[in-house]
Amino acid sequence: MDIKHMKYFVEVVKQGGMTNASKSLYIAQPTISKAIKDIEAEMAVPLFDRSKRSLVLTDAGKIFYEKAQQLCSIEESTYNAV
């Protein structure tokens, strides 16, 4: 799993959707969508409940979001320290 994919996932959750996340990250929306699908395939669980109009985190998605935030924070602080 790529840390970039985790960053995309975190931004999707923060922005409330893939379109807003793509605008904030200056990345094409299909790139973000594919990254999320790749994470879900690797983890073998859905991270979002897509049955509703908006993206809602599943229980697994909530856990992954918390851990992804921590890992992204560690990566950022490591770069800053070095």
N, CA, C and O atoms as a CHARMM CRD file, in Angstrom:
* protein
*
  328
    1    1 MET  N      0.84900  -1.17900   0.00000 PROA 1      0.00000
    2    1 MET  CA     0.00000   0.00000   0.00000 PROA 1      0.00000
    3    1 MET  C      0.89800   1.24600   0.00000 PROA 1      0.00000
    4    1 MET  O      1.89700   1.32300   0.71500 PROA 1      0.00000
    5    2 ASP  N      0.51400   2.17400  -0.79800 PROA 2      0.00000
    6    2 ASP  CA     1.28700   3.39900  -0.97000 PROA 2      0.00000
    7    2 ASP  C      0.79000   4.46800   0.00700 PROA 2      0.00000
    8    2 ASP  O     -0.41600   4.62500   0.19900 PROA 2      0.00000
    9    3 ILE  N      1.71600   5.19500   0.61600 PROA 3      0.00000
   10    3 ILE  CA     1.34300   6.27000   1.54500 PROA 3      0.00000
   11    3 ILE  C      0.52500   7.34100   0.82600 PROA 3      0.00000
   12    3 ILE  O     -0.32400   7.99500   1.43200 PROA 3      0.00000
   13    4 LYS  N      0.78900   7.51400  -0.47200 PROA 4      0.00000
   14    4 LYS  CA     0.00100   8.47700  -1.24500 PROA 4      0.00000
   15    4 LYS  C     -1.47300   8.10600  -1.24600 PROA 4      0.00000
   16    4 LYS  O     -2.34300   8.97000  -1.13300 PROA 4      0.00000
   17    5 HSD  N     -1.74000   6.82700  -1.37300 PROA 5      0.00000
   18    5 HSD  CA    -3.12900   6.38000  -1.36000 PROA 5      0.00000
   19    5 HSD  C     -3.78500   6.69200  -0.01900 PROA 5      0.00000
   20    5 HSD  O     -4.95200   7.08000   0.03600 PROA 5      0.00000
   21    6 MET  N     -3.02700   6.52100   1.05300 PROA 6      0.00000
   22    6 MET  CA    -3.55700   6.85700   2.37600 PROA 6      0.00000
   23    6 MET  C     -3.85600   8.34500   2.47100 PROA 6      0.00000
   24    6 MET  O     -4.88200   8.74500   3.02200 PROA 6      0.00000
   25    7 LYS  N     -2.96300   9.15900   1.93600 PROA 7      0.00000
   26    7 LYS  CA    -3.18700  10.61000   1.95000 PROA 7      0.00000
   27    7 LYS  C     -4.44200  10.96300   1.16600 PROA 7      0.00000
   28    7 LYS  O     -5.22500  11.81100   1.59400 PROA 7      0.00000
   29    8 TYR  N     -4.63900  10.32000   0.02400 PROA 8      0.00000
   30    8 TYR  CA    -5.84200  10.55700  -0.76600 PROA 8      0.00000
   31    8 TYR  C     -7.08300  10.18400   0.03500 PROA 8      0.00000
   32    8 TYR  O     -8.06400  10.92800   0.06500 PROA 8      0.00000
   33    9 PHE  N     -7.02900   9.02800   0.68000 PROA 9      0.00000
   34    9 PHE  CA    -8.16700   8.56200   1.47300 PROA 9      0.00000
   35    9 PHE  C     -8.49300   9.55900   2.58200 PROA 9      0.00000
   36    9 PHE  O     -9.65300   9.92200   2.77600 PROA 9      0.00000
   37   10 VAL  N     -7.47200   9.99700   3.30500 PROA 10     0.00000
   38   10 VAL  CA    -7.66900  10.95500   4.39800 PROA 10     0.00000
   39   10 VAL  C     -8.29400  12.23800   3.85700 PROA 10     0.00000
   40   10 VAL  O     -9.19700  12.79900   4.47800 PROA 10     0.00000
   41   11 GLU  N     -7.82600  12.69500   2.72000 PROA 11     0.00000
   42   11 GLU  CA    -8.36100  13.93200   2.13900 PROA 11     0.00000
   43   11 GLU  C     -9.80700  13.74800   1.68000 PROA 11     0.00000
   44   11 GLU  O    -10.61200  14.66800   1.81800 PROA 11     0.00000
   45   12 VAL  N    -10.14800  12.58900   1.14300 PROA 12     0.00000
   46   12 VAL  CA   -11.53400  12.31300   0.74200 PROA 12     0.00000
   47   12 VAL  C    -12.44700  12.42000   1.95700 PROA 12     0.00000
   48   12 VAL  O    -13.52000  13.01900   1.88400 PROA 12     0.00000
   49   13 VAL  N    -12.02200  11.84200   3.06600 PROA 13     0.00000
   50   13 VAL  CA   -12.83800  11.89800   4.28300 PROA 13     0.00000
   51   13 VAL  C    -12.94000  13.34500   4.76800 PROA 13     0.00000
   52   13 VAL  O    -14.03200  13.80600   5.09900 PROA 13     0.00000
   53   14 LYS  N    -11.82900  14.05700   4.81300 PROA 14     0.00000
   54   14 LYS  CA   -11.83900  15.44700   5.28600 PROA 14     0.00000
   55   14 LYS  C    -12.70500  16.33800   4.40700 PROA 14     0.00000
   56   14 LYS  O    -13.42200  17.20300   4.90900 PROA 14     0.00000
   57   15 GLN  N    -12.63900  16.12700   3.09800 PROA 15     0.00000
   58   15 GLN  CA   -13.36800  16.97900   2.15800 PROA 15     0.00000
   59   15 GLN  C    -14.80200  16.53000   1.93700 PROA 15     0.00000
   60   15 GLN  O    -15.59600  17.26600   1.35100 PROA 15     0.00000
   61   16 GLY  N    -15.14600  15.33200   2.39800 PROA 16     0.00000
   62   16 GLY  CA   -16.50200  14.84400   2.26700 PROA 16     0.00000
   63   16 GLY  C    -16.84800  14.25600   0.91100 PROA 16     0.00000
   64   16 GLY  O    -18.01900  14.02600   0.61100 PROA 16     0.00000
   65   17 GLY  N    -15.84200  14.01300   0.09700 PROA 17     0.00000
   66   17 GLY  CA   -16.10000  13.40700  -1.20500 PROA 17     0.00000
   67   17 GLY  C    -14.87100  13.42500  -2.08800 PROA 17     0.00000
   68   17 GLY  O    -13.90600  14.14300  -1.82500 PROA 17     0.00000
   69   18 MET  N    -14.92100  12.63100  -3.13300 PROA 18     0.00000
   70   18 MET  CA   -13.76800  12.49900  -4.02900 PROA 18     0.00000
   71   18 MET  C    -13.56200  13.72100  -4.91400 PROA 18     0.00000
   72   18 MET  O    -12.42500  14.08900  -5.21200 PROA 18     0.00000
   73   19 THR  N    -14.65400  14.35100  -5.33400 PROA 19     0.00000
   74   19 THR  CA   -14.53300  15.52400  -6.20000 PROA 19     0.00000
   75   19 THR  C    -13.84800  16.66100  -5.45900 PROA 19     0.00000
   76   19 THR  O    -12.92600  17.27900  -5.99100 PROA 19     0.00000
   77   20 ASN  N    -14.28400  16.94300  -4.24600 PROA 20     0.00000
   78   20 ASN  CA   -13.66400  18.01900  -3.45600 PROA 20     0.00000
   79   20 ASN  C    -12.21200  17.68400  -3.11800 PROA 20     0.00000
   80   20 ASN  O    -11.34700  18.55900  -3.13300 PROA 20     0.00000
   81   21 ALA  N    -11.95300  16.42000  -2.81500 PROA 21     0.00000
   82   21 ALA  CA   -10.58200  15.99800  -2.50600 PROA 21     0.00000
   83   21 ALA  C     -9.68800  16.17300  -3.73200 PROA 21     0.00000
   84   21 ALA  O     -8.54500  16.61500  -3.61300 PROA 21     0.00000
   85   22 SER  N    -10.20700  15.82800  -4.90100 PROA 22     0.00000
   86   22 SER  CA    -9.40000  15.95500  -6.11700 PROA 22     0.00000
   87   22 SER  C     -9.05700  17.41700  -6.38600 PROA 22     0.00000
   88   22 SER  O     -7.95100  17.73100  -6.82700 PROA 22     0.00000
   89   23 LYS  N    -10.00100  18.29900  -6.12000 PROA 23     0.00000
   90   23 LYS  CA    -9.73400  19.73800  -6.30100 PROA 23     0.00000
   91   23 LYS  C     -8.69000  20.22100  -5.29500 PROA 23     0.00000
   92   23 LYS  O     -7.78800  20.98000  -5.64700 PROA 23     0.00000
   93   24 SER  N     -8.81500  19.78700  -4.06500 PROA 24     0.00000
   94   24 SER  CA    -7.89300  20.23700  -3.02000 PROA 24     0.00000
   95   24 SER  C     -6.47800  19.70000  -3.23200 PROA 24     0.00000
   96   24 SER  O     -5.49700  20.36000  -2.88800 PROA 24     0.00000
   97   25 LEU  N     -6.38200  18.49400  -3.80300 PROA 25     0.00000
   98   25 LEU  CA    -5.07100  17.87100  -4.03800 PROA 25     0.00000
   99   25 LEU  C     -4.51900  18.15300  -5.44300 PROA 25     0.00000
  100   25 LEU  O     -3.38400  17.79400  -5.75300 PROA 25     0.00000
  101   26 TYR  N     -5.33500  18.79700  -6.28600 PROA 26     0.00000
  102   26 TYR  CA    -4.95200  19.06600  -7.68800 PROA 26     0.00000
  103   26 TYR  C     -4.62600  17.76400  -8.42200 PROA 26     0.00000
  104   26 TYR  O     -3.62800  17.66000  -9.13500 PROA 26     0.00000
  105   27 ILE  N     -5.50400  16.77400  -8.22100 PROA 27     0.00000
  106   27 ILE  CA    -5.34800  15.46000  -8.83300 PROA 27     0.00000
  107   27 ILE  C     -6.68100  15.10600  -9.48800 PROA 27     0.00000
  108   27 ILE  O     -7.74300  15.46600  -8.98100 PROA 27     0.00000
  109   28 ALA  N     -6.62000  14.41100 -10.60000 PROA 28     0.00000
  110   28 ALA  CA    -7.84800  13.99600 -11.27500 PROA 28     0.00000
  111   28 ALA  C     -8.67800  13.08300 -10.37700 PROA 28     0.00000
  112   28 ALA  O     -8.13700  12.22300  -9.68200 PROA 28     0.00000
  113   29 GLN  N     -9.98500  13.27600 -10.39800 PROA 29     0.00000
  114   29 GLN  CA   -10.88300  12.49400  -9.56200 PROA 29     0.00000
  115   29 GLN  C    -10.76900  10.98800  -9.82300 PROA 29     0.00000
  116   29 GLN  O    -10.80900  10.21400  -8.86700 PROA 29     0.00000
  117   30 PRO  N    -10.62900  10.53800 -11.08700 PROA 30     0.00000
  118   30 PRO  CA   -10.48400   9.09500 -11.30200 PROA 30     0.00000
  119   30 PRO  C     -9.24100   8.49500 -10.64200 PROA 30     0.00000
  120   30 PRO  O     -9.24400   7.32600 -10.25700 PROA 30     0.00000
  121   31 THR  N     -8.18900   9.28600 -10.51100 PROA 31     0.00000
  122   31 THR  CA    -6.96900   8.82300  -9.83800 PROA 31     0.00000
  123   31 THR  C     -7.26200   8.53800  -8.36800 PROA 31     0.00000
  124   31 THR  O     -6.82200   7.52600  -7.82300 PROA 31     0.00000
  125   32 ILE  N     -7.99800   9.42700  -7.74300 PROA 32     0.00000
  126   32 ILE  CA    -8.35300   9.24000  -6.33400 PROA 32     0.00000
  127   32 ILE  C     -9.30400   8.05400  -6.18300 PROA 32     0.00000
  128   32 ILE  O     -9.14500   7.23600  -5.27600 PROA 32     0.00000
  129   33 SER  N    -10.27600   7.96400  -7.06100 PROA 33     0.00000
  130   33 SER  CA   -11.22800   6.86600  -7.01400 PROA 33     0.00000
  131   33 SER  C    -10.51800   5.52200  -7.15300 PROA 33     0.00000
  132   33 SER  O    -10.83700   4.57600  -6.43200 PROA 33     0.00000
  133   34 LYS  N     -9.57100   5.43200  -8.06000 PROA 34     0.00000
  134   34 LYS  CA    -8.81200   4.19100  -8.25300 PROA 34     0.00000
  135   34 LYS  C     -7.97700   3.87300  -7.01700 PROA 34     0.00000
  136   34 LYS  O     -7.89100   2.71500  -6.60800 PROA 34     0.00000
  137   35 ALA  N     -7.36600   4.88300  -6.42400 PROA 35     0.00000
  138   35 ALA  CA    -6.56000   4.66700  -5.21600 PROA 35     0.00000
  139   35 ALA  C     -7.41900   4.08800  -4.09000 PROA 35     0.00000
  140   35 ALA  O     -6.99300   3.17300  -3.38600 PROA 35     0.00000
  141   36 ILE  N     -8.62000   4.62500  -3.92800 PROA 36     0.00000
  142   36 ILE  CA    -9.52700   4.12700  -2.88700 PROA 36     0.00000
  143   36 ILE  C     -9.92400   2.67600  -3.18400 PROA 36     0.00000
  144   36 ILE  O     -9.93700   1.83100  -2.28900 PROA 36     0.00000
  145   37 LYS  N    -10.24400   2.40300  -4.43800 PROA 37     0.00000
  146   37 LYS  CA   -10.61200   1.03700  -4.81900 PROA 37     0.00000
  147   37 LYS  C     -9.43900   0.07800  -4.61200 PROA 37     0.00000
  148   37 LYS  O     -9.64100  -1.06600  -4.20400 PROA 37     0.00000
  149   38 ASP  N     -8.21800   0.53500  -4.88800 PROA 38     0.00000
  150   38 ASP  CA    -7.02800  -0.29200  -4.66900 PROA 38     0.00000
  151   38 ASP  C     -6.86000  -0.62500  -3.18900 PROA 38     0.00000
  152   38 ASP  O     -6.54700  -1.76200  -2.83800 PROA 38     0.00000
  153   39 ILE  N     -7.06500   0.36100  -2.32500 PROA 39     0.00000
  154   39 ILE  CA    -6.96600   0.12900  -0.88000 PROA 39     0.00000
  155   39 ILE  C     -8.02600  -0.89700  -0.45500 PROA 39     0.00000
  156   39 ILE  O     -7.73500  -1.84400   0.27500 PROA 39     0.00000
  157   40 GLU  N     -9.25300  -0.68600  -0.92600 PROA 40     0.00000
  158   40 GLU  CA   -10.33700  -1.60000  -0.55500 PROA 40     0.00000
  159   40 GLU  C    -10.05300  -3.01800  -1.04400 PROA 40     0.00000
  160   40 GLU  O    -10.35100  -3.98700  -0.34700 PROA 40     0.00000
  161   41 ALA  N     -9.48300  -3.13800  -2.22700 PROA 41     0.00000
  162   41 ALA  CA    -9.15100  -4.47000  -2.75200 PROA 41     0.00000
  163   41 ALA  C     -8.05100  -5.11600  -1.91700 PROA 41     0.00000
  164   41 ALA  O     -8.12000  -6.30200  -1.59700 PROA 41     0.00000
  165   42 GLU  N     -7.04800  -4.33800  -1.57200 PROA 42     0.00000
  166   42 GLU  CA    -5.94300  -4.87700  -0.77200 PROA 42     0.00000
  167   42 GLU  C     -6.39800  -5.27300   0.63000 PROA 42     0.00000
  168   42 GLU  O     -5.97700  -6.30100   1.15900 PROA 42     0.00000
  169   43 MET  N     -7.25800  -4.45200   1.22400 PROA 43     0.00000
  170   43 MET  CA    -7.74300  -4.72700   2.57200 PROA 43     0.00000
  171   43 MET  C     -8.90300  -5.73800   2.56200 PROA 43     0.00000
  172   43 MET  O     -9.24100  -6.31100   3.59800 PROA 43     0.00000
  173   44 ALA  N     -9.49300  -5.94500   1.40800 PROA 44     0.00000
  174   44 ALA  CA   -10.62700  -6.86500   1.22700 PROA 44     0.00000
  175   44 ALA  C    -11.85700  -6.46200   2.04200 PROA 44     0.00000
  176   44 ALA  O    -12.62000  -7.31400   2.49700 PROA 44     0.00000
  177   45 VAL  N    -12.03700  -5.15900   2.21900 PROA 45     0.00000
  178   45 VAL  CA   -13.22300  -4.62300   2.89200 PROA 45     0.00000
  179   45 VAL  C    -13.59800  -3.28700   2.25500 PROA 45     0.00000
  180   45 VAL  O    -12.72100  -2.55500   1.79600 PROA 45     0.00000
  181   46 PRO  N    -14.88100  -2.96300   2.22100 PROA 46     0.00000
  182   46 PRO  CA   -15.26000  -1.62700   1.75800 PROA 46     0.00000
  183   46 PRO  C    -14.97500  -0.60100   2.84900 PROA 46     0.00000
  184   46 PRO  O    -15.21000  -0.85700   4.03000 PROA 46     0.00000
  185   47 LEU  N    -14.47600   0.54100   2.45300 PROA 47     0.00000
  186   47 LEU  CA   -14.17600   1.60800   3.40900 PROA 47     0.00000
  187   47 LEU  C    -15.29200   2.64700   3.45800 PROA 47     0.00000
  188   47 LEU  O    -15.42100   3.39200   4.43000 PROA 47     0.00000
  189   48 PHE  N    -16.09500   2.68700   2.39800 PROA 48     0.00000
  190   48 PHE  CA   -17.22500   3.61300   2.32500 PROA 48     0.00000
  191   48 PHE  C    -18.50400   2.85100   2.04000 PROA 48     0.00000
  192   48 PHE  O    -18.49900   1.84900   1.32400 PROA 48     0.00000
  193   49 ASP  N    -19.59300   3.33300   2.60400 PROA 49     0.00000
  194   49 ASP  CA   -20.92200   2.83800   2.25900 PROA 49     0.00000
  195   49 ASP  C    -21.39400   3.70100   1.09700 PROA 49     0.00000
  196   49 ASP  O    -21.70100   4.88100   1.27100 PROA 49     0.00000
  197   50 ARG  N    -21.44700   3.11100  -0.07000 PROA 50     0.00000
  198   50 ARG  CA   -21.78400   3.86300  -1.27200 PROA 50     0.00000
  199   50 ARG  C    -23.27500   3.78900  -1.60800 PROA 50     0.00000
  200   50 ARG  O    -23.69000   4.25700  -2.66800 PROA 50     0.00000
  201   51 SER  N    -24.07100   3.21500  -0.73300 PROA 51     0.00000
  202   51 SER  CA   -25.49800   3.08600  -1.01500 PROA 51     0.00000
  203   51 SER  C    -26.23700   4.41100  -0.82900 PROA 51     0.00000
  204   51 SER  O    -27.35500   4.57100  -1.31900 PROA 51     0.00000
  205   52 LYS  N    -25.63900   5.32700  -0.14900 PROA 52     0.00000
  206   52 LYS  CA   -26.24400   6.63700   0.07400 PROA 52     0.00000
  207   52 LYS  C    -25.65600   7.63400  -0.92100 PROA 52     0.00000
  208   52 LYS  O    -24.66700   7.34600  -1.59500 PROA 52     0.00000
  209   53 ARG  N    -26.26800   8.78800  -1.00200 PROA 53     0.00000
  210   53 ARG  CA   -25.80700   9.81800  -1.95000 PROA 53     0.00000
  211   53 ARG  C    -24.40000  10.30900  -1.60500 PROA 53     0.00000
  212   53 ARG  O    -23.59200  10.56300  -2.49800 PROA 53     0.00000
  213   54 SER  N    -24.11600  10.44000  -0.33200 PROA 54     0.00000
  214   54 SER  CA   -22.78500  10.88600   0.08200 PROA 54     0.00000
  215   54 SER  C    -21.96300   9.69500   0.56600 PROA 54     0.00000
  216   54 SER  O    -22.50900   8.63600   0.87600 PROA 54     0.00000
  217   55 LEU  N    -20.66000   9.87900   0.62700 PROA 55     0.00000
  218   55 LEU  CA   -19.78400   8.81900   1.11800 PROA 55     0.00000
  219   55 LEU  C    -19.84500   8.77400   2.64100 PROA 55     0.00000
  220   55 LEU  O    -19.65000   9.78400   3.31600 PROA 55     0.00000
  221   56 VAL  N    -20.11500   7.60400   3.15600 PROA 56     0.00000
  222   56 VAL  CA   -20.17100   7.39900   4.60200 PROA 56     0.00000
  223   56 VAL  C    -19.18900   6.28600   4.93300 PROA 56     0.00000
  224   56 VAL  O    -19.19600   5.23400   4.29400 PROA 56     0.00000
  225   57 LEU  N    -18.34600   6.51900   5.92900 PROA 57     0.00000
  226   57 LEU  CA   -17.36700   5.51200   6.32300 PROA 57     0.00000
  227   57 LEU  C    -18.04500   4.28400   6.92400 PROA 57     0.00000
  228   57 LEU  O    -18.98900   4.39400   7.70600 PROA 57     0.00000
  229   58 THR  N    -17.54500   3.12300   6.54500 PROA 58     0.00000
  230   58 THR  CA   -17.95300   1.88400   7.20800 PROA 58     0.00000
  231   58 THR  C    -17.17500   1.79900   8.52200 PROA 58     0.00000
  232   58 THR  O    -16.32900   2.65100   8.79700 PROA 58     0.00000
  233   59 ASP  N    -17.45200   0.79000   9.32200 PROA 59     0.00000
  234   59 ASP  CA   -16.68000   0.60800  10.55900 PROA 59     0.00000
  235   59 ASP  C    -15.20600   0.39900  10.23200 PROA 59     0.00000
  236   59 ASP  O    -14.32900   0.94600  10.90100 PROA 59     0.00000
  237   60 ALA  N    -14.93700  -0.40100   9.19300 PROA 60     0.00000
  238   60 ALA  CA   -13.54700  -0.61900   8.77000 PROA 60     0.00000
  239   60 ALA  C    -12.93400   0.69000   8.27300 PROA 60     0.00000
  240   60 ALA  O    -11.75900   0.96300   8.51900 PROA 60     0.00000
  241   61 GLY  N    -13.73300   1.49400   7.57600 PROA 61     0.00000
  242   61 GLY  CA   -13.26200   2.78100   7.08300 PROA 61     0.00000
  243   61 GLY  C    -12.88600   3.72400   8.20900 PROA 61     0.00000
  244   61 GLY  O    -11.90800   4.46400   8.10400 PROA 61     0.00000
  245   62 LYS  N    -13.65500   3.70100   9.28100 PROA 62     0.00000
  246   62 LYS  CA   -13.34500   4.55100  10.44100 PROA 62     0.00000
  247   62 LYS  C    -12.01400   4.15600  11.06200 PROA 62     0.00000
  248   62 LYS  O    -11.20500   5.01400  11.41500 PROA 62     0.00000
  249   63 ILE  N    -11.79400   2.85000  11.19400 PROA 63     0.00000
  250   63 ILE  CA   -10.52200   2.36800  11.75200 PROA 63     0.00000
  251   63 ILE  C     -9.37200   2.73700  10.81600 PROA 63     0.00000
  252   63 ILE  O     -8.33200   3.22600  11.25700 PROA 63     0.00000
  253   64 PHE  N     -9.57300   2.49400   9.51000 PROA 64     0.00000
  254   64 PHE  CA    -8.51700   2.80500   8.54700 PROA 64     0.00000
  255   64 PHE  C     -8.21500   4.29400   8.52700 PROA 64     0.00000
  256   64 PHE  O     -7.05300   4.68600   8.42000 PROA 64     0.00000
  257   65 TYR  N     -9.23800   5.12700   8.62900 PROA 65     0.00000
  258   65 TYR  CA    -9.04900   6.58400   8.64300 PROA 65     0.00000
  259   65 TYR  C     -8.16800   7.00800   9.82400 PROA 65     0.00000
  260   65 TYR  O     -7.23200   7.79200   9.66700 PROA 65     0.00000
  261   66 GLU  N     -8.48300   6.48200  10.99100 PROA 66     0.00000
  262   66 GLU  CA    -7.69600   6.81900  12.18800 PROA 66     0.00000
  263   66 GLU  C     -6.22900   6.41200  12.00900 PROA 66     0.00000
  264   66 GLU  O     -5.32300   7.19600  12.28900 PROA 66     0.00000
  265   67 LYS  N     -6.00700   5.19100  11.54600 PROA 67     0.00000
  266   67 LYS  CA    -4.63700   4.68800  11.37100 PROA 67     0.00000
  267   67 LYS  C     -3.91900   5.41900  10.24300 PROA 67     0.00000
  268   67 LYS  O     -2.72800   5.71200  10.35700 PROA 67     0.00000
  269   68 ALA  N     -4.62300   5.71400   9.16400 PROA 68     0.00000
  270   68 ALA  CA    -4.01100   6.42700   8.03800 PROA 68     0.00000
  271   68 ALA  C     -3.59000   7.83300   8.45200 PROA 68     0.00000
  272   68 ALA  O     -2.52600   8.30500   8.05100 PROA 68     0.00000
  273   69 GLN  N     -4.41300   8.50100   9.24900 PROA 69     0.00000
  274   69 GLN  CA    -4.04100   9.82400   9.76400 PROA 69     0.00000
  275   69 GLN  C     -2.75200   9.74200  10.57400 PROA 69     0.00000
  276   69 GLN  O     -1.86000  10.57700  10.42400 PROA 69     0.00000
  277   70 GLN  N     -2.66100   8.73300  11.42700 PROA 70     0.00000
  278   70 GLN  CA    -1.46600   8.55900  12.25600 PROA 70     0.00000
  279   70 GLN  C     -0.23600   8.32700  11.39400 PROA 70     0.00000
  280   70 GLN  O      0.80800   8.93600  11.62900 PROA 70     0.00000
  281   71 LEU  N     -0.34800   7.45100  10.39400 PROA 71     0.00000
  282   71 LEU  CA     0.79300   7.15500   9.52600 PROA 71     0.00000
  283   71 LEU  C      1.20700   8.37100   8.70100 PROA 71     0.00000
  284   71 LEU  O      2.39900   8.62200   8.52100 PROA 71     0.00000
  285   72 CYS  N      0.24000   9.11700   8.20600 PROA 72     0.00000
  286   72 CYS  CA     0.55500  10.32100   7.43600 PROA 72     0.00000
  287   72 CYS  C      1.24700  11.36100   8.32000 PROA 72     0.00000
  288   72 CYS  O      2.16000  12.05800   7.87800 PROA 72     0.00000
  289   73 SER  N      0.80300  11.45400   9.56100 PROA 73     0.00000
  290   73 SER  CA     1.42500  12.37500  10.50900 PROA 73     0.00000
  291   73 SER  C      2.86000  11.95300  10.82200 PROA 73     0.00000
  292   73 SER  O      3.75400  12.79500  10.90300 PROA 73     0.00000
  293   74 ILE  N      3.07600  10.66100  10.99700 PROA 74     0.00000
  294   74 ILE  CA     4.42600  10.15100  11.25300 PROA 74     0.00000
  295   74 ILE  C      5.33100  10.43000  10.06100 PROA 74     0.00000
  296   74 ILE  O      6.47700  10.84600  10.22900 PROA 74     0.00000
  297   75 GLU  N      4.81300  10.19800   8.85400 PROA 75     0.00000
  298   75 GLU  CA     5.62400  10.45200   7.66400 PROA 75     0.00000
  299   75 GLU  C      6.01600  11.92700   7.58500 PROA 75     0.00000
  300   75 GLU  O      7.17300  12.25500   7.32300 PROA 75     0.00000
  301   76 GLU  N      5.04100  12.81400   7.81300 PROA 76     0.00000
  302   76 GLU  CA     5.32000  14.25000   7.74100 PROA 76     0.00000
  303   76 GLU  C      6.34300  14.67500   8.79900 PROA 76     0.00000
  304   76 GLU  O      7.26800  15.43000   8.49900 PROA 76     0.00000
  305   77 SER  N      6.18100  14.19700  10.02100 PROA 77     0.00000
  306   77 SER  CA     7.11500  14.58500  11.09300 PROA 77     0.00000
  307   77 SER  C      8.50200  14.01400  10.84300 PROA 77     0.00000
  308   77 SER  O      9.49600  14.62700  11.23100 PROA 77     0.00000
  309   78 THR  N      8.59100  12.85100  10.20200 PROA 78     0.00000
  310   78 THR  CA     9.88400  12.26100   9.86400 PROA 78     0.00000
  311   78 THR  C     10.62000  13.13600   8.84700 PROA 78     0.00000
  312   78 THR  O     11.80600  13.42600   9.00500 PROA 78     0.00000
  313   79 TYR  N      9.90400  13.54900   7.80900 PROA 79     0.00000
  314   79 TYR  CA    10.51300  14.43800   6.81900 PROA 79     0.00000
  315   79 TYR  C     10.95400  15.75900   7.45000 PROA 79     0.00000
  316   79 TYR  O     12.03000  16.27400   7.14300 PROA 79     0.00000
  317   80 ASN  N     10.11900  16.29800   8.32700 PROA 80     0.00000
  318   80 ASN  CA    10.46300  17.55700   8.98200 PROA 80     0.00000
  319   80 ASN  C     11.67900  17.40600   9.89300 PROA 80     0.00000
  320   80 ASN  O     12.50800  18.31200   9.97600 PROA 80     0.00000
  321   81 ALA  N     11.78800  16.28000  10.56600 PROA 81     0.00000
  322   81 ALA  CA    12.90800  16.05100  11.48600 PROA 81     0.00000
  323   81 ALA  C     14.22200  15.88600  10.73200 PROA 81     0.00000
  324   81 ALA  O     15.27500  16.33400  11.18600 PROA 81     0.00000
  325   82 VAL  N     14.14500  15.24200   9.58500 PROA 82     0.00000
  326   82 VAL  CA    15.35100  14.99500   8.80400 PROA 82     0.00000
  327   82 VAL  C     15.73900  16.25100   8.08100 PROA 82     0.00000
  328   82 VAL  O     16.73600  16.26400   7.35900 PROA 82     0.00000
